[in-house]
C-alpha cells in the first residue's frame, strides 16, 4: 500500500496534518499506535468532519465481507483483535487547502477502504 509518508519529498514545503476525533489527551497513543509522522489535530466534536461534509459509513460497508475475511485471516495467524474505542463508522477524507486558505481538492470516500491515489494527492498539492 502506497502511503503519503512515502511521498513527502514530492510535496515540497506542504504541511500535512491528520485530523482525528480522538481526544487531545490520547493523541500520543494514537500517534504511537498508527505511526503517524504528521501533525495531529484533535476534533472530538467533529466540527471539521461536518464542515468538510464527511459522513458515516453503513455497518455493511464498513464491516462487509472483505473486512470479515481480513479479520479471519488475522485471527488464524494468532493475532488478537482489540475492541474499538472510537466510532468506527465515521468516514475520513483527504483534502488539499491552498496557501490562500481555499479548498482546492476534496476526496470524500464511500467507505473506509476508499482512498485517493497518492499520486493524485501529490499532484494536487504541487499545483496548489
C-alpha positions in Angstrom: 0.0 0.0 0.0 1.4 3.3 -1.1 1.3 5.9 1.8 1.5 9.7 1.7 4.5 9.5 4.1 6.5 7.8 1.3 6.0 10.8 -1.0 6.6 13.8 1.3 9.6 14.9 -0.6 7.5 15.3 -3.7 5.1 17.7 -1.9 7.7 20.5 -1.4 7.0 22.6 1.6 3.4 21.5 2.1 2.2 20.9 5.6 0.4 17.5 6.1 -1.9 17.2 9.1 -4.2 14.4 10.3 -7.4 15.5 11.9 -8.9 12.9 14.2 -11.8 12.9 16.7 -9.5 11.2 19.2 -9.5 13.4 22.4 -6.4 15.5 22.8 -5.2 13.6 25.9 -5.0 10.4 23.8 -3.1 11.8 20.7 0.2 10.4 21.8 -1.2 6.9 22.0 -2.9 7.4 18.6 0.5 8.6 17.1 2.3 5.6 18.6 -0.3 3.0 17.6 -0.5 4.2 14.0 3.0 5.6 13.5 1.7 9.0 12.3 4.6 11.3 11.3 2.4 14.3 10.6 0.8 17.0 12.8 -2.1 15.5 14.7 -5.1 17.7 15.4 -7.9 16.7 17.8 -11.5 17.4 16.7 -13.6 15.5 19.3 -16.8 17.3 18.4 -16.2 16.6 14.7 -16.7 20.2 13.7 -14.2 19.8 10.8 -15.8 16.5 9.8 -19.1 18.2 9.5 -17.7 21.3 7.8 -16.0 19.2 5.1 -19.1 17.1 4.6 -17.8 13.8 5.9 -20.5 11.3 6.8 -20.7 7.9 8.3 -20.4 4.6 6.6 -23.1 1.9 6.8 -22.4 -1.1 9.0 -22.4 -3.3 5.8 -19.9 -1.0 4.0 -17.6 -0.8 7.0 -17.8 -4.4 8.2 -18.7 -6.2 5.0 -17.3 -9.5 3.6 -13.8 -8.1 2.8 -13.3 -6.9 6.3 -14.7 -10.1 7.8 -12.2 -12.1 5.6 -9.3 -9.9 6.7 -10.2 -10.3 10.4 -10.5 -14.0 10.0 -7.0 -14.1 8.4 -5.6 -12.2 11.3 -7.2 -14.4 13.9 -5.9 -17.5 12.1 -2.4 -16.1 12.3 -2.8 -15.7 16.1 -3.5 -12.0 16.1 -5.7 -10.8 18.9 -8.3 -8.2 17.9 -8.9 -5.2 20.1 -12.3 -3.9 20.7 -12.8 -0.5 19.0 -12.7 2.5 21.3 -13.9 5.1 18.8 -16.7 5.5 16.2 -15.6 3.0 13.5 -18.4 4.2 11.2 -17.1 7.8 10.9 -15.6 8.3 7.5 -12.5 10.4 7.0 -11.4 12.3 3.9 -8.5 13.8 2.0 -8.3 17.5 1.4 -5.8 20.0 0.0 -6.1 23.6 1.1 -4.2 26.2 -0.9 -1.9 28.8 0.6 -4.8 31.3 0.4 -6.9 29.1 2.6 -9.3 27.9 -0.2 -10.2 24.3 -0.6 -8.6 23.1 -3.9 -9.1 19.3 -3.6 -11.6 17.2 -1.8 -12.0 13.4 -1.6 -14.9 12.1 0.4 -14.8 8.3 0.4 -17.7 5.9 0.1 -16.1 3.7 2.8 -13.1 3.3 5.0 -11.1 1.4 2.3 -11.8 4.1 -0.4 -8.8 6.3 -0.6 -7.5 8.6 -3.4 -4.4 7.6 -5.3 -1.4 9.1 -3.6 -0.2 10.4 -7.0 -3.4 12.4 -7.2 -2.8 14.0 -3.8 0.8 14.8 -4.7 -0.3 16.4 -8.0 -3.0 18.5 -6.2 -0.5 19.6 -3.5 2.1 20.7 -6.1 -0.5 22.6 -8.1 -1.9 24.4 -5.1 
